[in-house]
Amino acid sequence: MNKNATSLWQIAIQKFKQSKTGLASFWFIIFCGFIAVFCYVLAPDNSNSANQMHLEIHSKAPGFSVQMLSIPNENPIQQSWFSIFINGKQNTTTEIPIKSFNTKNNTLEIIKYSDGLPKEFPIAYAEHIELKTFWFGTDKYGRDLLSRLLIGARISFFIGFIAVFISLIIGIPIGAIAGYFEGKIDNVIMWFINITWSIPTLLLVIAITLALGKGFWQVFIAVGLTMWVEVARVVRGQVITTKQQQYVEAAKALGFSDFRIIFKHILPNIWAPIIVISAANFAAAILIESGLSFLGIGAQPPTPSWGAMIKNHYNYIILGKPFLALIPGLAIMSLVMAFMLLGNTLRDTLDVKA
């Protein structure tokens, strides 16, 4: 008895496993997703938005190390582990970069990094001095660039999910109805799709964002509301082709409702192109969000965003510190490229004609 996989999905999975590029892109996306979910657990600075500023050590190169005195807050804010996991810790300590320190007469004397002046603290504070390394350097406000990069991954990664989800919720029903019924219904829907399609995507997103207001969730919704047209056009074309199949004619002859035929018989058989367009839309959503943040109407400070990080530091490229803009730029490029390569691989593996 032949036990080899014969279903189209099993064949597609086997073909996907044979693609080194597709597998590498898939696991890189999984890795970025893991970082996006556990960013506050992984970030060296797990304060809210990694917003611990040290202006004395701004714009330092990757690998910069400095001794840091952490002064505990007298009234620390009580937080649950879930609150820390989602939003990070509230600033419970004050950090002071120092050049050196010594103890005498039961007091701790430090030399501040900023002005080199001595300052005295209780001897107990000596336990709170540690060597802190900024592996990706510090930004122009002295914040840990690695921590903000990790937390910014949550914005870029989750906007793809939300935008693709919104585009599927809107695009699939509209495209399916237009392709199945055709006639006047199709003409009206296609007229609306063409009007929306003719407006530049970034301009439409900016208009929606300004209407909804600046903010985290407003950008997610705005990007999603501009991506449904691609999904609707793909679904419409697939439904027009698929509804001519014999099993659809048989379903009509059995008296099944149009709703059941569309959502129970046609849509389950056209998921392959929908998955491919979703991967491409995921990459496009990341680029659009980065562009909006660069223009200042995306996620608002102090929330870290890769696009905003480039905006804040692009002028440092000619000031001898290009890493401040190149690091978030490479992060955007690598994640977008991974989704595009994954989409190309899915297109090849899900092509039943190949």
LINGIJO-V24800 format. One record per residue. N is the residue number from 1. RES is the residue in three letters. PSI is psi in degrees with one decimal (none if undefined). Layout:
n & res & psi
N & RES & PSI
N & RES & PSI
//
This chain:
n & res & psi
1 & MET & 131.7
2 & ASN & 118.6
3 & LYS & 7.8
4 & ASN & 146.4
5 & ALA & 133.8
6 & THR & -16.0
7 & SER & 154.9
8 & LEU & -38.8
9 & TRP & -38.9
10 & GLN & -38.9
11 & ILE & -40.4
12 & ALA & -41.0
13 & ILE & -40.9
14 & GLN & -40.9
15 & LYS & -36.8
16 & PHE & -39.8
17 & LYS & -23.6
18 & GLN & -10.5
19 & SER & 110.0
20 & LYS & -38.6
21 & THR & -45.0
22 & GLY & -43.3
23 & LEU & -43.3
24 & ALA & -43.2
25 & SER & -41.3
26 & PHE & -47.2
27 & TRP & -30.2
28 & PHE & -39.5
29 & ILE & -40.9
30 & ILE & -41.2
31 & PHE & -45.1
32 & CYS & -37.4
33 & GLY & -39.5
34 & PHE & -43.3
35 & ILE & -41.1
36 & ALA & -38.1
37 & VAL & -44.1
38 & PHE & 31.3
39 & CYS & -40.2
40 & TYR & -21.1
41 & VAL & -35.8
42 & LEU & -26.2
43 & ALA & 133.9
44 & PRO & -40.0
45 & ASP & 99.4
46 & ASN & 23.2
47 & SER & 163.5
48 & ASN & 120.5
49 & SER & 18.0
50 & ALA & 52.7
51 & ASN & 25.1
52 & GLN & 110.7
53 & MET & 139.3
54 & HIS & 85.0
55 & LEU & -21.5
56 & GLU & -25.7
57 & ILE & 40.9
58 & HIS & 151.0
59 & SER & 40.1
60 & LYS & 151.6
61 & ALA & 160.0
62 & PRO & 140.0
63 & GLY & 3.2
64 & PHE & 134.9
65 & SER & 147.0
66 & VAL & 148.6
67 & GLN & 136.1
68 & MET & 127.2
69 & LEU & 121.8
70 & SER & 116.4
71 & ILE & 115.0
72 & PRO & 148.7
73 & ASN & 136.9
74 & GLU & -30.9
75 & ASN & 75.7
76 & PRO & 146.0
77 & ILE & 127.3
78 & GLN & 126.7
79 & GLN & 146.4
80 & SER & 161.6
81 & TRP & -32.2
82 & PHE & -39.2
83 & SER & -40.4
84 & ILE & -39.8
85 & PHE & -37.4
86 & ILE & -46.7
87 & ASN & -2.9
88 & GLY & 174.8
89 & LYS & 142.8
90 & GLN & 151.1
91 & ASN & 105.1
92 & THR & -6.7
93 & THR & 155.8
94 & THR & 122.6
95 & GLU & 132.9
96 & ILE & 114.9
97 & PRO & 135.8
98 & ILE & 154.6
99 & LYS & -41.6
100 & SER & 169.0
101 & PHE & 159.1
102 & ASN & 162.3
103 & THR & 137.4
104 & LYS & 142.7
105 & ASN & 41.8
106 & ASN & 28.6
107 & THR & 154.2
108 & LEU & 119.7
109 & GLU & 124.1
110 & ILE & 154.6
111 & ILE & 112.6
112 & LYS & 145.6
113 & TYR & -30.9
114 & SER & -53.6
115 & ASP & -3.4
116 & GLY & 11.9
117 & LEU & 144.0
118 & PRO & 152.1
119 & LYS & 141.6
120 & GLU & 144.0
121 & PHE & 164.2
122 & PRO & 148.3
123 & ILE & -26.5
124 & ALA & -23.2
125 & TYR & -11.7
126 & ALA & -25.2
127 & GLU & -16.6
128 & HIS & 12.9
129 & ILE & 129.2
130 & GLU & 157.2
131 & LEU & 121.6
132 & LYS & 128.9
133 & THR & 130.5
134 & PHE & 96.0
135 & TRP & -33.8
136 & PHE & 11.5
137 & GLY & -169.5
138 & THR & 153.3
139 & ASP & -170.4
140 & LYS & -10.9
141 & TYR & 5.4
142 & GLY & 17.9
143 & ARG & 153.0
144 & ASP & 115.9
145 & LEU & -36.3
146 & LEU & -43.8
147 & SER & -42.8
148 & ARG & -30.3
149 & LEU & -42.5
150 & LEU & -43.0
151 & ILE & -32.8
152 & GLY & -24.2
153 & ALA & -30.9
154 & ARG & -41.1
155 & ILE & -52.7
156 & SER & -37.1
157 & PHE & -45.3
158 & PHE & -27.9
159 & ILE & -31.8
160 & GLY & -45.1
161 & PHE & -48.6
162 & ILE & -44.3
163 & ALA & -43.5
164 & VAL & -39.7
165 & PHE & -46.1
166 & ILE & -41.8
167 & SER & -35.6
168 & LEU & -41.0
169 & ILE & -38.2
170 & ILE & -45.6
171 & GLY & -39.4
172 & ILE & -52.2
173 & PRO & -41.8
174 & ILE & -45.7
175 & GLY & -39.7
176 & ALA & -42.1
177 & ILE & -43.2
178 & ALA & -43.4
179 & GLY & -32.5
180 & TYR & -44.4
181 & PHE & -31.2
182 & GLU & -151.2
183 & GLY & -141.0
184 & LYS & -38.3
185 & ILE & -44.1
186 & ASP & -40.8
187 & ASN & -43.3
188 & VAL & -46.2
189 & ILE & -42.4
190 & MET & -32.9
191 & TRP & -44.8
192 & PHE & -40.4
193 & ILE & -43.3
194 & ASN & -36.7
195 & ILE & -46.5
196 & THR & -39.0
197 & TRP & -32.2
198 & SER & -17.6
199 & ILE & 129.2
200 & PRO & 135.1
201 & THR & -48.5
202 & LEU & -38.7
203 & LEU & -40.3
204 & LEU & -40.7
205 & VAL & -41.7
206 & ILE & -42.8
207 & ALA & -44.7
208 & ILE & -39.8
209 & THR & -42.3
210 & LEU & -33.0
211 & ALA & -39.6
212 & LEU & -21.5
213 & GLY & 157.8
214 & LYS & 141.5
215 & GLY & 177.0
216 & PHE & -58.2
217 & TRP & -28.6
218 & GLN & -38.5
219 & VAL & -41.5
220 & PHE & -48.2
221 & ILE & -42.5
222 & ALA & -44.4
223 & VAL & -42.0
224 & GLY & -35.8
225 & LEU & -10.7
226 & THR & -5.7
227 & MET & -3.8
228 & TRP & -22.0
229 & VAL & -38.8
230 & GLU & -42.5
231 & VAL & -43.8
232 & ALA & -41.4
233 & ARG & -41.5
234 & VAL & -46.0
235 & VAL & -41.4
236 & ARG & -47.8
237 & GLY & -39.8
238 & GLN & -38.2
239 & VAL & -40.8
240 & ILE & -40.2
241 & THR & -43.1
242 & THR & -33.1
243 & LYS & -9.0
244 & GLN & -5.2
245 & GLN & 155.5
246 & GLN & -35.3
247 & TYR & -28.0
248 & VAL & -41.9
249 & GLU & -37.9
250 & ALA & -39.1
251 & ALA & -38.7
252 & LYS & -41.0
253 & ALA & -30.7
254 & LEU & -3.4
255 & GLY & 18.2
256 & PHE & 149.1
257 & SER & 157.8
258 & ASP & -38.1
259 & PHE & -44.3
260 & ARG & -39.7
261 & ILE & -41.1
262 & ILE & -51.6
263 & PHE & -15.8
264 & LYS & -24.3
265 & HIS & -41.7
266 & ILE & -54.3
267 & LEU & -41.3
268 & PRO & -18.3
269 & ASN & 1.7
270 & ILE & 23.9
271 & TRP & -26.9
272 & ALA & -54.8
273 & PRO & -27.9
274 & ILE & -39.9
275 & ILE & -41.0
276 & VAL & -45.8
277 & ILE & -29.9
278 & SER & -40.0
279 & ALA & -41.8
280 & ALA & -39.3
281 & ASN & -32.0
282 & PHE & -47.2
283 & ALA & -41.7
284 & ALA & -37.0
285 & ALA & -39.0
286 & ILE & -42.9
287 & LEU & -41.0
288 & ILE & -43.7
289 & GLU & -39.9
290 & SER & -39.9
291 & GLY & -41.5
292 & LEU & -42.2
293 & SER & -36.2
294 & PHE & -35.0
295 & LEU & -8.1
296 & GLY & 10.1
297 & ILE & 17.2
298 & GLY & -140.0
299 & ALA & 132.1
300 & GLN & 148.3
301 & PRO & 148.6
302 & PRO & 11.6
303 & THR & 123.7
304 & PRO & 135.8
305 & SER & 139.8
306 & TRP & -40.9
307 & GLY & -41.3
308 & ALA & -34.1
309 & MET & -38.0
310 & ILE & -42.1
311 & LYS & -41.7
312 & ASN & -18.2
313 & HIS & 8.3
314 & TYR & -28.0
315 & ASN & -14.4
316 & TYR & -10.8
317 & ILE & -38.2
318 & ILE & 2.1
319 & LEU & 13.3
320 & GLY & 7.0
321 & LYS & 61.4
322 & PRO & -18.9
323 & PHE & -26.3
324 & LEU & -30.7
325 & ALA & -30.1
326 & LEU & -35.4
327 & ILE & -52.4
328 & PRO & -31.3
329 & GLY & -42.1
330 & LEU & -34.1
331 & ALA & -45.1
332 & ILE & -47.1
333 & MET & -43.9
334 & SER & -40.9
335 & LEU & -41.7
336 & VAL & -43.1
337 & MET & -38.9
338 & ALA & -42.7
339 & PHE & -37.2
340 & MET & -42.2
341 & LEU & -37.3
342 & LEU & -41.1
343 & GLY & -41.2
344 & ASN & -40.3
345 & THR & -42.2
346 & LEU & -37.2
347 & ARG & -41.1
348 & ASP & -41.4
349 & THR & -28.1
350 & LEU & 2.7
351 & ASP & 103.9
352 & VAL & -15.1
353 & LYS & -18.4
354 & ALA & none
//
